[in-house]
Amino acid sequence: MSDNRREQRWGSWLGLVLRDVQFWVPVAVLAAGLLVLRWIS
């Protein structure tokens, strides 16, 4: 596979992840939970 095609697939995968709500909601919940744990202790 050529490098150009590999970069295109990587860019499309990255774009999908960045626009995916089902990825960002757990990340936000995890970050908020870690902040709460730090605030409690």
CNS distance restraints for C-alpha pairs under 8 A (distance, minus, plus):
assign (resid   1 and name CA) (resid   5 and name CA) 6.70 0.50 0.50
assign (resid   1 and name CA) (resid   6 and name CA) 6.90 0.50 0.50
assign (resid   2 and name CA) (resid   6 and name CA) 6.39 0.50 0.50
assign (resid   3 and name CA) (resid   7 and name CA) 6.14 0.50 0.50
assign (resid   4 and name CA) (resid   8 and name CA) 6.21 0.50 0.50
assign (resid   5 and name CA) (resid   9 and name CA) 6.30 0.50 0.50
assign (resid   6 and name CA) (resid  10 and name CA) 6.20 0.50 0.50
assign (resid   7 and name CA) (resid  11 and name CA) 6.00 0.50 0.50
assign (resid   8 and name CA) (resid  12 and name CA) 6.14 0.50 0.50
assign (resid   9 and name CA) (resid  13 and name CA) 6.10 0.50 0.50
assign (resid  10 and name CA) (resid  14 and name CA) 6.06 0.50 0.50
assign (resid  11 and name CA) (resid  15 and name CA) 6.05 0.50 0.50
assign (resid  12 and name CA) (resid  16 and name CA) 6.21 0.50 0.50
assign (resid  13 and name CA) (resid  17 and name CA) 6.33 0.50 0.50
assign (resid  14 and name CA) (resid  18 and name CA) 6.15 0.50 0.50
assign (resid  15 and name CA) (resid  19 and name CA) 6.23 0.50 0.50
assign (resid  16 and name CA) (resid  20 and name CA) 6.00 0.50 0.50
assign (resid  17 and name CA) (resid  23 and name CA) 6.82 0.50 0.50
assign (resid  20 and name CA) (resid  24 and name CA) 6.71 0.50 0.50
assign (resid  21 and name CA) (resid  25 and name CA) 5.99 0.50 0.50
assign (resid  22 and name CA) (resid  26 and name CA) 7.08 0.50 0.50
assign (resid  23 and name CA) (resid  27 and name CA) 6.62 0.50 0.50
assign (resid  24 and name CA) (resid  28 and name CA) 6.00 0.50 0.50
assign (resid  25 and name CA) (resid  29 and name CA) 6.17 0.50 0.50
assign (resid  26 and name CA) (resid  30 and name CA) 5.95 0.50 0.50
assign (resid  27 and name CA) (resid  31 and name CA) 6.15 0.50 0.50
assign (resid  28 and name CA) (resid  32 and name CA) 6.07 0.50 0.50
assign (resid  29 and name CA) (resid  33 and name CA) 6.02 0.50 0.50
assign (resid  30 and name CA) (resid  34 and name CA) 6.19 0.50 0.50
assign (resid  31 and name CA) (resid  35 and name CA) 6.24 0.50 0.50
assign (resid  32 and name CA) (resid  36 and name CA) 6.20 0.50 0.50
assign (resid  33 and name CA) (resid  37 and name CA) 6.16 0.50 0.50
assign (resid  34 and name CA) (resid  38 and name CA) 6.18 0.50 0.50
assign (resid  35 and name CA) (resid  39 and name CA) 6.11 0.50 0.50
assign (resid  36 and name CA) (resid  40 and name CA) 6.09 0.50 0.50
assign (resid  37 and name CA) (resid  41 and name CA) 6.30 0.50 0.50
